[in-house]
């Protein structure tokens, strides 16, 4: 599966190069803005219609780490607060299509205490505090004046303080796993996440969010390898943007769905590769890996 994903990225690069050779810039006209701006951590978007925004979310997280042999984790519940600015604008003179952007700061608490799940004796309880910055991009269908459906993709960078409760004084044969987890325990660690989902907007100031997020917490931060891995992700995303641009131009109504499938497919694949190597494709340690199902409400003022 991993090798197929690498081949897929190579195919995108080849197709993109061919398109650049064949393209006649003098005849190309577009008002779509798919480019690296969607990866910038910027809060004003250079938009005149930015609006203050607050989001509240609840969800369930599963924790794992590659190569742990004898330890399992309890599920944990999450509570999340986001503060930032949202904008929306009509695109390509289509009354029923809009672009949505949301730049935010967030604070999140994840804990076994947030769900009523009984722990088996061999499981580990966890509590995590996270903060960071993120940006959400979505292309939505404005069904009427009061309802919109917005498929989206979101990415964050973050710092997380992890605390593990090693239940029942884990037996000595678990010592290697315990030592691995102690590399994260009771300290702040750098990480990142990617999320895909659907937002349902009502009355232009209320949204209900349903998302699936994959996030990683680094054992330690290797800056240049992280930059290299992030650059690969950004480059692949930019190539997809060019293809999505063409879809919007030829069949605008399909654009939001194609955007949702391709951008979130890329996010899913990248984080699948990072399960084993936190800075894939570089040889690095495995991260803590979290899968999170979230729902929430967003207020736009």
C-alpha positions as CSV (number, residue, x, y, z in Angstrom):
1,X,0.0,0.0,0.0
2,X,2.8,2.4,0.9
3,X,4.6,1.7,-2.4
4,X,1.4,2.3,-4.3
5,X,1.0,5.7,-2.6
6,X,4.6,6.7,-3.6
7,X,3.9,5.7,-7.2
8,X,0.7,7.8,-7.1
9,X,2.7,10.9,-6.0
10,X,5.2,10.2,-8.8
11,X,2.4,10.0,-11.3
12,X,1.0,13.3,-10.1
13,X,4.4,15.0,-10.6
14,X,4.7,13.6,-14.1
15,X,1.2,14.7,-15.1
16,X,1.8,18.1,-13.6
17,X,5.0,18.6,-15.6
18,X,3.2,17.6,-18.8
19,X,0.5,20.0,-18.1
20,X,3.0,22.8,-17.6
21,X,4.7,22.1,-20.9
22,X,1.4,21.9,-22.8
23,X,-0.2,24.9,-21.2
24,X,-0.5,28.2,-23.1
25,X,-0.4,30.9,-20.4
26,X,-1.6,33.6,-22.8
27,X,-5.0,31.9,-23.2
28,X,-5.4,30.6,-19.6
29,X,-8.0,32.5,-17.7
30,X,-9.1,31.6,-14.2
31,X,-10.3,33.1,-11.0
32,X,-9.7,30.0,-8.9
33,X,-7.0,30.5,-6.3
34,X,-5.7,27.1,-5.5
35,X,-2.0,27.6,-4.6
36,X,0.4,27.7,-1.7
37,X,-1.8,30.3,0.0
38,X,-3.8,27.4,1.3
39,X,-0.8,26.2,3.2
40,X,0.1,29.5,4.8
41,X,-0.6,29.9,8.6
42,X,-2.1,33.3,8.1
43,X,-5.1,34.8,9.9
44,X,-6.4,37.6,7.8
45,X,-6.5,35.9,4.4
46,X,-6.3,39.4,2.9
47,X,-10.1,39.3,2.8
48,X,-12.4,42.2,3.6
49,X,-15.2,39.9,4.8
50,X,-13.3,38.0,7.5
51,X,-15.4,37.3,10.6
52,X,-14.5,36.3,14.1
53,X,-15.3,32.6,14.7
54,X,-15.5,30.3,17.7
55,X,-15.7,26.5,17.4
56,X,-16.4,23.9,20.1
57,X,-15.9,20.2,19.5
58,X,-16.2,16.8,21.2
59,X,-14.9,13.5,20.0
60,X,-13.3,10.1,20.6
61,X,-9.6,9.3,20.1
62,X,-7.8,6.0,19.6
63,X,-4.0,6.1,20.5
64,X,-1.4,3.7,19.0
65,X,2.3,3.5,18.4
66,X,4.1,1.2,16.0
67,X,6.2,-1.6,17.6
68,X,4.5,-1.6,21.0
69,X,4.1,-5.3,21.8
70,X,2.3,-5.7,25.1
71,X,0.6,-2.4,25.9
72,X,-2.8,-1.1,24.8
73,X,-4.4,2.3,25.4
74,X,-7.8,3.2,26.7
75,X,-9.9,5.3,24.3
76,X,-9.9,8.9,25.3
77,X,-12.5,11.7,24.9
78,X,-11.5,15.1,23.5
79,X,-12.8,18.6,24.2
80,X,-11.6,21.3,21.8
81,X,-11.8,25.1,21.5
82,X,-10.9,27.1,18.4
83,X,-10.7,30.8,18.0
84,X,-10.0,32.5,14.7
85,X,-11.4,34.2,11.6
86,X,-13.5,32.8,8.8
87,X,-14.1,34.1,5.3
88,X,-16.3,33.0,2.5
89,X,-16.7,34.2,-1.1
90,X,-18.6,33.3,-4.2
91,X,-16.4,31.7,-6.9
92,X,-16.4,32.0,-10.7
93,X,-19.8,33.8,-10.7
94,X,-21.6,30.6,-9.6
95,X,-24.3,31.6,-7.1
96,X,-24.4,28.1,-5.6
97,X,-20.6,27.6,-5.0
98,X,-18.5,29.4,-2.4
99,X,-15.0,29.1,-1.0
100,X,-14.6,29.0,2.8
101,X,-11.4,29.6,4.8
102,X,-10.9,29.4,8.5
103,X,-7.6,30.3,10.3
104,X,-7.6,29.5,14.0
105,X,-5.7,29.0,17.2
106,X,-6.9,26.0,19.2
107,X,-6.6,24.4,22.6
108,X,-7.6,20.8,23.2
109,X,-7.8,18.5,26.2
110,X,-7.9,14.7,25.6
111,X,-8.5,12.4,28.6
112,X,-9.7,9.0,29.5
113,X,-11.9,10.8,32.1
114,X,-14.0,12.3,29.3
115,X,-15.6,9.0,28.4
116,X,-17.3,6.3,30.5
117,X,-15.2,3.4,29.4
118,X,-14.0,0.6,31.8
119,X,-10.3,0.0,31.6
120,X,-8.8,-3.5,31.3
121,X,-5.9,-4.2,33.7
122,X,-3.3,-4.0,30.9
123,X,-4.5,-0.7,29.4
124,X,-3.0,2.7,29.8
125,X,-5.0,5.8,30.7
126,X,-3.9,9.0,29.1
127,X,-4.4,12.8,29.4
128,X,-3.1,15.3,26.9
129,X,-3.2,19.1,26.5
130,X,-2.5,20.5,23.0
131,X,-2.4,23.9,21.5
132,X,-1.5,25.0,18.0
133,X,-2.4,26.8,14.8
134,X,-4.4,25.5,11.9
135,X,-6.2,26.4,8.7
136,X,-9.3,24.9,7.1
137,X,-10.2,25.2,3.4
138,X,-13.5,24.1,2.0
139,X,-15.6,24.5,-1.2
140,X,-19.3,24.4,-0.5
141,X,-22.7,24.2,-2.0
142,X,-25.0,27.0,-1.0
143,X,-28.4,25.2,-1.3
144,X,-30.4,28.3,-0.4
145,X,-30.0,31.5,1.5
146,X,-29.9,29.7,4.9
147,X,-28.3,26.3,4.2
148,X,-24.8,25.3,2.9
149,X,-22.9,22.0,2.8
150,X,-19.1,22.4,2.9
151,X,-16.7,19.5,2.4
152,X,-13.4,20.6,3.9
153,X,-9.7,19.7,4.5
154,X,-7.8,21.1,7.5
155,X,-4.2,20.9,8.7
156,X,-2.5,22.0,12.0
157,X,0.9,22.2,13.7
158,X,0.8,21.8,17.4
159,X,2.5,21.1,20.7
160,X,1.1,18.4,23.1
161,X,1.9,17.6,26.7
162,X,1.3,13.9,27.3
163,X,0.7,12.2,30.6
164,X,0.3,8.4,30.9
165,X,-1.1,6.5,33.9
166,X,0.6,3.1,33.9
167,X,-2.1,1.0,35.3
168,X,-1.5,-1.6,38.0
169,X,2.2,-1.2,37.9
170,X,2.7,-2.9,34.5
171,X,4.6,-6.2,34.7
172,X,8.3,-6.4,34.1
173,X,7.9,-8.0,30.7
174,X,6.3,-4.8,29.5
175,X,9.4,-2.8,30.4
176,X,10.5,-2.1,26.9
177,X,7.1,-0.7,25.9
178,X,7.0,1.3,29.1
179,X,10.4,2.9,28.4
180,X,9.3,3.8,24.9
181,X,6.2,5.6,26.3
182,X,8.3,7.4,28.9
183,X,10.0,9.2,26.0
184,X,6.7,11.1,25.6
185,X,5.4,11.1,29.2
186,X,5.1,14.4,31.1
187,X,6.7,16.6,28.5
188,X,5.7,18.8,25.5
189,X,6.2,17.3,22.1
190,X,5.8,18.8,18.6
191,X,3.3,17.3,16.2
192,X,0.9,17.9,13.3
193,X,-2.5,16.7,12.1
194,X,-4.7,16.5,9.1
195,X,-8.5,16.4,9.1
196,X,-11.3,15.9,6.6
197,X,-15.0,16.4,7.1
198,X,-18.3,18.0,6.3
199,X,-19.7,21.3,7.7
200,X,-23.4,22.1,7.5
201,X,-24.1,25.8,7.7
202,X,-27.3,27.5,8.8
203,X,-28.2,31.2,8.6
204,X,-24.7,32.3,7.6
205,X,-23.5,32.2,11.3
206,X,-23.9,28.7,12.6
207,X,-22.2,25.5,11.4
208,X,-22.3,21.9,12.5
209,X,-19.0,20.1,12.0
210,X,-18.4,16.4,11.5
211,X,-14.8,15.3,11.0
212,X,-12.1,12.6,11.0
213,X,-8.6,13.6,12.1
214,X,-5.3,11.8,12.1
215,X,-2.5,13.3,14.2
216,X,1.0,12.5,15.2
217,X,3.1,13.4,18.2
218,X,6.9,13.3,17.6
219,X,9.2,11.5,19.9
220,X,11.6,14.4,19.2
221,X,11.6,17.2,16.7
222,X,14.1,16.8,13.9
223,X,13.6,20.1,12.2
224,X,15.2,19.6,8.8
225,X,13.7,16.2,8.3
226,X,10.3,17.6,9.3
227,X,10.8,20.4,6.7
228,X,11.6,17.9,4.0
229,X,8.6,15.7,4.8
230,X,6.3,18.8,4.9
231,X,7.6,20.1,1.6
232,X,6.7,16.7,0.0
233,X,3.2,17.0,1.4
234,X,2.9,20.6,0.2
235,X,4.2,19.9,-3.2
236,X,1.8,17.0,-3.7
237,X,-1.0,19.2,-2.5
238,X,-0.1,22.0,-4.9
239,X,-0.1,19.5,-7.8
240,X,-3.5,18.3,-6.8
241,X,-4.7,21.9,-6.6
242,X,-3.8,22.3,-10.3
243,X,-5.9,19.3,-11.2
244,X,-8.8,20.4,-9.0
245,X,-8.5,23.8,-10.8
246,X,-9.2,22.1,-14.1
247,X,-12.1,20.2,-12.6
248,X,-13.7,23.4,-11.4
249,X,-13.3,25.0,-14.8
250,X,-14.8,22.1,-16.8
251,X,-17.4,20.9,-14.3
252,X,-17.8,23.4,-11.4
253,X,-20.5,21.4,-9.6
254,X,-18.2,18.5,-9.2
255,X,-15.3,20.6,-7.8
256,X,-16.1,20.5,-4.1
257,X,-16.5,16.7,-4.1
258,X,-13.2,16.2,-6.1
259,X,-11.5,18.6,-3.8
260,X,-12.7,16.7,-0.7
261,X,-11.7,13.3,-2.1
262,X,-8.3,14.2,-3.4
263,X,-7.1,16.5,-0.6
264,X,-8.3,14.2,2.1
265,X,-7.0,11.2,0.3
266,X,-3.6,12.8,0.3
267,X,-3.8,13.7,4.0
268,X,-4.9,10.1,4.8
269,X,-2.1,8.6,2.8
270,X,0.6,10.9,4.1
271,X,-0.3,10.2,7.7
272,X,-0.5,6.4,7.0
273,X,3.1,6.6,5.9
274,X,4.1,8.6,8.9
275,X,2.7,6.0,11.3
276,X,6.0,4.1,11.0
277,X,8.3,7.0,10.2
278,X,7.3,10.3,11.7
279,X,9.2,12.3,9.1
280,X,8.5,10.0,6.1
281,X,10.3,9.3,3.8
282,X,13.3,9.9,6.1
283,X,14.4,7.2,8.5
284,X,13.0,8.4,11.8
285,X,11.3,7.0,14.9
286,X,7.6,6.1,15.0
287,X,5.3,8.8,16.5
288,X,2.4,8.5,18.8
289,X,-0.5,8.2,16.4
290,X,-4.1,9.3,17.1
291,X,-7.3,8.8,15.1
292,X,-10.1,11.1,16.2
293,X,-13.8,11.2,15.3
294,X,-15.1,14.7,16.1
295,X,-18.4,16.6,16.0
296,X,-18.9,20.2,17.0
297,X,-20.6,23.5,16.5
298,X,-19.1,26.8,15.1
299,X,-20.4,30.3,15.7
300,X,-19.5,33.0,13.1
301,X,-20.0,36.6,14.3
